[in-house]
Amino acid sequence: MTAIAATMLDGFVPTTWTPLPPLDAGVRVLLGNDDQQLVATAQTQLDRTADIGSAAEAGRIYESMYPHADFVWPRLRAITEVDADYFDTSSPTTVTLADPLPGAPLGDVPISDTARASSLAQALATLHSAAPEPVSDAGFPVEDPSRSQFLILERLDQAASTGRVPSSLLQHWEEEFEKVALWHFLATPIHGSLDETSVYTDQERVLALAEIGRLRVADPAIDLAAASALIDPAALPTFYDEYRNSRPRADEHVIARAELLAEFAVLDWLLEAVDSGDETAVEDAAGLLSSFNEVLFGSSADAAASAEEPTSESATEPEDRGDTRGAAPNSSAPAAADAPDVEAAITETAAHDVFIPGAQPPSAPSDDDSEFDSEPGSQVRTEPNRDTDETDDGEETGRDGEETGRIR
């Protein structure tokens, strides 16, 4: 990797290296010399060439749309392609050089503190508040609200055909997603690929968002739903409340759509399992759907065994769905502090368990108008704490840690 990197960027001849967690990308190494440090990534696990090219363009768009954001994003310095022999792959491998990101990826530990939950909400509010024209003009996808609704209802039909979804859940989702008012919103720029490897934090706040190649103009609820899977249920009300406060001109149904899309994650898992023919995964997904059915409807689902169109899992009619939206008082942000200057080397980034959202107390409806918020808002910097074995000047920087190598 060091030999490849030495040919990619004029004036950069690495003399030190530190292995980083692969984050499903393949090989990642923190390279450095006396003047700078860069992260070299070889995409050996899957072909992400298209995303890499999009990420370079997305980075330029982020620079113009979010000049005052309190988070950063990948800044690619060089991209090249090497023969398959270099990494013993079946096809050529794309290698990138990028500035290191501050903090470390979330990994498999959900955000449980209100400070980082608020910080993530503020970051997403900033993303969604920009005008969509720079994104659409650059050729990134633009998703119409009516098209999004059609695709969701199509997935519902596919799920119903499996016979593995409780009928009460199907009816619940059909009724909710067919509501006309739910889809009265303006599409915004969204990140589009939030997960435990793309959100970088320190011990108190979100410092960076990676994997920005899926940038597009679409429903902001997509990002909120993805973020909810990264947050402990106890901190979700704070997350949603802070998003509302940071983006007051968001459409009034964005949180409701986000919660419905978060519920849909389990249904998507079922469809993927059915497509792959993995019966174990099908049974696991069906079990989660049954559990979620009990969370929403409780024992009333069993009491309706004689309802119309029974299935093998359930023959229920919902009695009381309730509104799953929650709200919590806004927490004050801690004082700002300087961010680490390189990506932290962490030891494990296993995917966390699928989150099944529980019923939340209803929140007061918002009287926000639906006018588009075209100016990014300024965000409050905070610095909460992560229980990891990272240090500021050891393994994190790649200068003093035990795994740092020196090229002779």
Secondary structure by P-SEA (a helix, b strand, c coil): caaaaaaccccccccbbbbccccccccccccccccbbbbbbbcccccaaaaaaaaaaaaaaaaaaccccccccccccccccccccccccccbbbbbbbcccccccccccccccaaaaaaaaaaaaaaaaccaaaaaaaccbbbbaaaaaaaaaaaaaaaaaaccccaaaaaaaaaaaacccccccccccccccccccccccccccccccccccccccccaaaaaaaaaaaccccaaaaaaaaaaaaccccccaaaaaaaaaaaaaaaaaaaaaaaaccaaaaaaaaaaaaaaaaaaccccccccccccccccccccccccccccbbbccbbbbcbbbbcccbbbbccccccccbbbbcccccccccccccccccbbbbbbbbbbbbcccccccccccccccccccccc
